Amino acid sequence: MNTPTAVHPQTLFLSPQDVTSIVSRQGMLKTLQEMAACIQQDFLRWKSFDKSARLASHSKNGVIELMPIADAHTYSFKYVNGHPKNTAQGLSTVMAFGVLADVATGMPMLVSELTLTTALRTAATSAVAARALARPGSRVMALIGNGAQSEFQALAFHHLLGIEEIHLYDVDAAASTKLMRNLQANPDAAGLRLRACASTAEAVRDTDIVTTVTADKTNATIITAGMLKPGTHLNAVGGDCPGKTEIHPDVLASAGVFVEYEPQTRMEGDLQQMAPDFAVTELWQVLAGEAAGRDSGAQVTMFDSVGFALEDFSALRYLYDKAQRLGLGAALPLIPQLDDPKDIYQLVRPAFATAFGQLNAPGSPNTDRPHAHQATALNTELTPT
């Protein structure tokens, strides 16, 4: 799957409906498999990327972040928030969009929703890490935190790692009920056994993998060292900003700890609780064969997952490729088309400005026509999975 570099006359826009259509047309299993493959491919060319920790603006209610990254050909960024109290106002805790641009010119090739896509890429990344770190033959997982990302985690581990049974726990029992209802109605989860539990301790008992994906912006202690049996793989997803943790420091001290991008994880992950010289291994090193994963079948391994811009880069290039192949998306007149690119003033020159405004008014052919490379309109009818 090649990352496009050609300059296009207009930017492609993908809505949540377009991303839903991608999943509906090819199925959740194929989507997760292909997105995981893209993420692994990009981790394997880690040194090709210009990387930095994300830029965050914190408030008492949450955080808003920008996540940039680029290779020699393509630049991307994601705008994303995390506001746990949003659901009381009818808003998602996490909302996101992203941009894919041509490095050679700076031309934005794609503007896409990333709210749904973030859930998909986070689950796919968890599976990529667990395949490298969990014991082969792992079949039982605990899923602590049954909110917006839980179904995606469950499906990714079921299909990409062979998890057959999941123990569920959330402080909000309604969240677990929601998760069970959604999965029990999904043919993709037909072979998955689900068991609701009364506590975290009950949920993690006799499991091979533990996934924590809670939302509260607090220094919580969800998992303690005595809860995990030897050989457990811990997929810690919820601790993802300063002052927000899930795992007791004793767990990290006794485990092999793996991270995405160490400078970011030391500020945001459960790793923020540890000394600056506490040793960790970046995931790309394991995937590339430059470092070992688990030392033994008895070792506890932990993926301190905070979410890194490379994963969004992978997801955006995947969406761009799929949209082109499936004829999805719409032209977004984001960048003005100029007769003379050195004369931006032409856009507000009185006679031209009037004509330009009429041409780009709602309902005009210029705004309604699909993207030059697309075969269908934005409102493509969805086909059932």
C-alpha positions in Angstrom: 0.0 0.0 0.0 1.8 3.1 -1.2 1.4 6.5 0.4 0.3 9.0 -2.4 2.5 12.0 -3.1 0.8 13.5 -6.1 -0.7 17.0 -5.7 -4.5 17.0 -6.2 -6.6 20.0 -7.2 -8.8 19.5 -4.2 -8.7 17.8 -0.8 -10.6 14.6 -0.2 -13.0 14.7 2.8 -14.1 11.5 4.6 -17.0 11.7 7.0 -17.9 9.3 9.8 -20.4 7.8 7.3 -17.6 7.1 4.9 -15.5 5.3 7.4 -18.5 3.4 8.5 -19.0 2.4 4.9 -15.5 1.1 4.6 -16.1 -1.2 7.6 -19.5 -2.2 6.4 -18.3 -3.1 2.9 -15.4 -5.2 3.8 -16.2 -6.3 7.4 -14.7 -5.6 10.8 -12.3 -8.5 10.6 -10.7 -7.4 7.4 -10.6 -3.8 8.5 -8.8 -4.6 11.7 -6.4 -7.0 10.0 -5.4 -4.5 7.3 -5.1 -1.6 9.7 -3.0 -3.6 12.0 -0.8 -4.6 9.0 -0.4 -0.9 8.1 0.6 0.0 11.7 3.1 -2.8 11.9 4.6 -1.8 8.6 5.1 1.8 9.8 6.6 0.7 13.1 9.1 -1.4 11.1 10.3 1.8 9.4 10.4 3.7 12.6 13.7 5.5 11.8 12.1 7.0 8.6 9.8 9.3 10.7 10.3 12.7 12.1 8.8 12.2 15.5 7.8 14.3 18.5 5.6 14.0 21.6 2.1 15.4 21.1 1.3 19.0 22.1 -1.4 19.1 24.8 -3.5 21.8 26.3 -5.0 20.7 29.6 -8.0 22.1 31.5 -9.9 20.9 34.6 -12.3 19.0 32.4 -9.9 17.3 30.0 -7.3 17.8 27.3 -7.0 18.8 23.7 -4.0 17.5 21.8 -2.3 17.8 18.4 -0.3 14.8 17.2 2.1 15.5 14.2 4.4 13.1 12.4 6.0 12.9 8.9 8.2 10.7 6.7 10.0 12.0 3.6 6.8 12.0 1.5 3.8 12.4 3.8 2.9 14.6 6.8 0.0 13.9 9.1 -1.5 15.3 12.3 -4.5 14.4 14.5 -6.6 16.8 16.5 -8.1 14.9 19.5 -9.6 15.6 22.9 -10.3 13.6 26.0 -13.1 14.9 28.2 -14.6 12.2 30.4 -17.6 14.4 31.5 -18.7 14.9 27.9 -21.2 12.0 27.9 -23.4 13.9 30.4 -23.8 16.6 27.6 -24.4 14.1 24.8 -20.9 14.4 23.5 -18.2 11.7 23.0 -15.4 11.6 25.5 -13.0 11.4 22.5 -13.5 13.4 19.3 -11.0 13.6 16.6 -10.1 14.5 13.0 -6.9 14.3 11.0 -5.1 15.6 8.0 -2.8 13.8 5.5 -0.6 16.1 3.4 2.1 16.0 0.7 5.5 16.9 2.1 6.8 18.1 -1.3 4.2 20.8 -1.6 2.3 21.0 1.7 -1.0 20.3 -0.2 -3.6 18.6 2.1 -4.6 15.4 0.4 -7.1 14.2 3.0 -9.2 15.6 5.8 -10.9 12.8 7.7 -12.9 12.0 10.8 -10.8 10.1 13.3 -13.3 9.6 16.2 -14.4 6.1 15.0 -11.0 5.6 13.4 -9.1 6.2 16.7 -11.1 3.3 18.3 -10.2 1.1 15.3 -6.5 2.0 15.3 -6.1 1.8 19.1 -7.6 -1.8 19.0 -5.4 -2.7 16.1 -2.3 -1.3 17.9 -3.1 -3.3 21.0 -3.3 -6.5 18.9 0.0 -5.8 17.2 1.7 -5.3 20.6 0.0 -8.4 22.2 1.1 -10.6 19.3 4.7 -9.7 20.1 4.4 -9.7 23.9 1.7 -12.1 25.1 2.3 -15.8 25.6 1.4 -17.8 22.5 -1.9 -19.6 23.0 -3.5 -16.9 25.2 -7.2 -17.5 25.2 -8.8 -15.6 28.1 -8.7 -11.8 28.6 -10.1 -9.4 31.2 -11.4 -6.1 29.8 -11.6 -3.5 32.5 -13.4 -0.4 31.4 -16.3 -1.1 29.1 -16.9 2.3 27.5 -16.6 3.5 23.9 -13.4 1.6 22.9 -14.3 -1.7 24.6 -16.1 -3.4 21.7 -13.2 -2.7 19.3 -10.6 -4.1 21.8 -12.7 -7.2 22.3 -13.1 -7.8 18.5 -9.5 -7.2 17.8 -8.2 -9.6 20.4 -10.8 -12.2 19.4 -10.0 -12.1 15.7 -6.3 -11.2 15.7 -5.1 -13.2 18.7 -7.6 -15.9 19.1 -9.1 -14.8 22.5 -12.1 -17.0 23.2 -13.4 -15.7 26.5 -13.5 -12.2 28.0 -14.2 -11.2 31.6 -15.9 -7.8 31.8 -15.8 -5.2 34.6 -16.7 -1.5 34.8 -17.6 0.6 37.8 -20.7 1.5 35.7 -22.6 -1.7 35.3 -24.6 -0.2 32.5 -21.4 0.0 30.4 -20.8 -3.7 30.7 -24.5 -4.4 29.8 -24.0 -2.2 26.7 -20.9 -4.0 25.7 -22.5 -7.5 26.1 -25.5 -6.4 24.2 -23.5 -5.0 21.3 -21.2 -8.1 21.0 -24.0 -10.6 21.5 -25.8 -9.1 18.5 -22.7 -9.1 16.4 -22.0 -12.1 14.2 -18.3 -11.3 14.3 -18.4 -12.2 18.0 -20.4 -15.4 17.7 -17.6 -17.5 19.0 -16.7 -15.2 21.9 -17.7 -16.1 25.5 -18.5 -13.1 27.7 -18.7 -13.0 31.5 -19.7 -10.0 33.5 -17.8 -9.7 36.8 -18.4 -7.9 40.1 -14.9 -6.5 40.5 -11.6 -6.0 38.9 -10.0 -8.8 41.0 -12.7 -11.3 39.9 -12.3 -10.2 36.2 -8.5 -10.6 36.1 -8.4 -14.0 37.9 -7.1 -16.8 35.7 -6.7 -14.7 32.6 -3.8 -14.6 30.1 -4.2 -11.0 29.0 -5.6 -7.9 30.9 -6.7 -4.8 29.0 -7.5 -1.7 31.0 -9.2 1.1 29.1 -10.8 3.5 31.6 -11.6 7.2 31.0 -11.4 9.0 34.4 -8.7 11.7 34.4 -7.3 10.6 37.8 -4.3 8.8 39.3 -6.3 5.6 39.7 -5.0 2.2 40.9 -7.0 -0.4 39.0 -4.4 -3.1 38.8 -2.0 -4.1 41.7 0.8 -6.6 41.5 -0.9 -9.3 43.5 -3.8 -9.5 41.0 -1.8 -10.8 38.1 -0.7 -14.4 37.7 2.8 -15.2 36.3 2.9 -14.8 32.5 0.1 -12.3 32.2 0.3 -9.7 29.5 -1.1 -6.3 30.5 -2.4 -4.0 27.8 -2.7 -0.7 29.7 -4.6 1.8 27.4 -6.4 4.2 29.7 -3.4 6.0 31.3 -2.7 8.5 28.6 -2.0 12.0 29.9 -0.2 13.6 32.9 -2.1 12.9 36.1 -4.0 9.9 34.6 -2.9 6.4 35.5 -4.4 3.0 36.0 -1.6 0.6 37.1 0.2 0.5 40.5 4.0 1.2 40.3 4.8 -2.1 41.8 3.3 -3.8 38.6 5.7 -1.8 36.4 8.7 -2.5 38.7 8.2 -6.2 38.4 7.3 -6.4 34.7 8.9 -6.0 31.3 7.5 -2.7 30.2 7.1 -1.7 26.5 6.1 1.6 25.1 5.4 3.4 21.8 7.5 6.5 21.9 9.5 6.7 25.2 9.7 10.6 25.5 5.9 10.8 25.3 5.1 7.8 27.5 7.3 9.1 30.3 5.1 12.2 30.5 1.7 10.6 29.9 1.6 6.9 30.6 1.7 4.8 33.7 5.4 5.2 33.3 5.1 8.8 34.6 5.0 7.2 38.1 8.5 5.7 37.7 12.0 7.2 38.0 13.5 8.8 34.9 16.0 6.0 34.5 13.4 3.2 34.8 14.2 0.9 31.8 11.6 0.4 29.0 11.7 -1.0 25.5 10.1 0.7 22.5 7.7 -1.6 20.6 9.3 -1.0 17.2 12.5 -2.6 18.6 10.7 -5.9 19.4 8.8 -5.9 16.0 12.1 -5.3 14.2 13.9 -8.1 16.1 16.3 -5.6 17.7 15.1 -6.4 21.3 13.4 -9.3 23.0 9.8 -9.4 24.0 9.0 -11.5 27.0 12.0 -13.2 28.8 10.0 -16.3 29.7 6.6 -17.8 30.0 6.4 -16.6 33.6 7.3 -13.0 33.0 4.5 -10.3 33.3 4.7 -8.0 30.3 3.1 -4.6 30.0 2.3 -2.4 27.0 2.0 1.1 28.4 -0.1 2.4 25.5 -0.8 6.1 25.3 -1.5 6.4 21.6 1.2 7.8 19.2 1.0 9.8 16.1 2.5 7.1 13.9 -0.6 5.0 14.5 -2.8 7.8 13.1 -0.4 8.3 10.2 -1.0 4.6 9.4 -4.7 4.9 9.8 -5.0 8.0 7.6 -2.9 6.5 4.8 -5.1 3.3 5.1 -8.3 5.4 4.8 -7.0 7.4 1.9 -6.2 4.2 0.0 -9.5 2.5 0.8 -11.5 5.6 -0.1 -9.8 5.8 -3.5 -10.5 2.1 -4.1 -14.1 2.1 -3.0 -15.0 5.5 -4.5 -15.9 7.2 -1.2 -15.6 10.7 0.0 -16.2 14.2 -1.4 -14.2 17.0 -2.7 -13.4 19.6 0.0 -12.7 23.1 -1.5 -10.3 23.8 1.3 -7.4 25.4 -0.7 -8.4 28.1 -3.2 -7.7 27.5 -6.8 -5.9 30.5 -8.2 -5.2 31.6 -11.8 -2.0 33.1 -10.5 -0.8 31.4 -7.4 1.3 34.6 -6.5 -1.9 36.7 -6.5 -4.1 35.7 -3.5 -5.7 39.1 -3.5 -7.6 38.0 -6.6 -10.0 36.2 -4.2 -11.2 39.5 -2.7 -10.9 41.7 -5.8 -14.5 43.0 -6.0 -15.6 41.5 -9.3 -13.8 38.2 -8.8 -15.0 37.8 -5.2 -18.6 38.1 -6.2 -18.3 35.5 -8.9 -16.2 33.2 -6.7 -18.8 33.4 -3.9 -21.6 32.4 -6.3 -19.5 29.6 -7.7 -18.9 28.1 -4.2 -22.3 28.8 -2.7 -24.2 25.8 -1.3 -25.9 23.9 -4.1 -23.5 25.1 -6.8 -21.9 22.5 -9.1 -18.5 23.3 -7.7 -19.4 22.3 -4.2 -21.7 19.4 -5.0 -19.5 17.5 -7.5 -17.6 14.5 -6.0 -13.9 14.3 -5.8 -12.1 14.1 -9.1 -10.9 10.6 -8.3 -14.2 9.3 -6.9 -16.9 7.3 -8.6 -19.7 7.8 -6.2 -21.2 10.7 -4.1 -20.7 11.2 -0.4 -24.0 9.7 0.7 -23.1 6.2 -0.6 -25.7 3.6 0.6 -24.2 1.4 3.2 -24.2 -2.4 2.7 -24.7 -4.5 5.8 -21.7 -6.3 7.3 
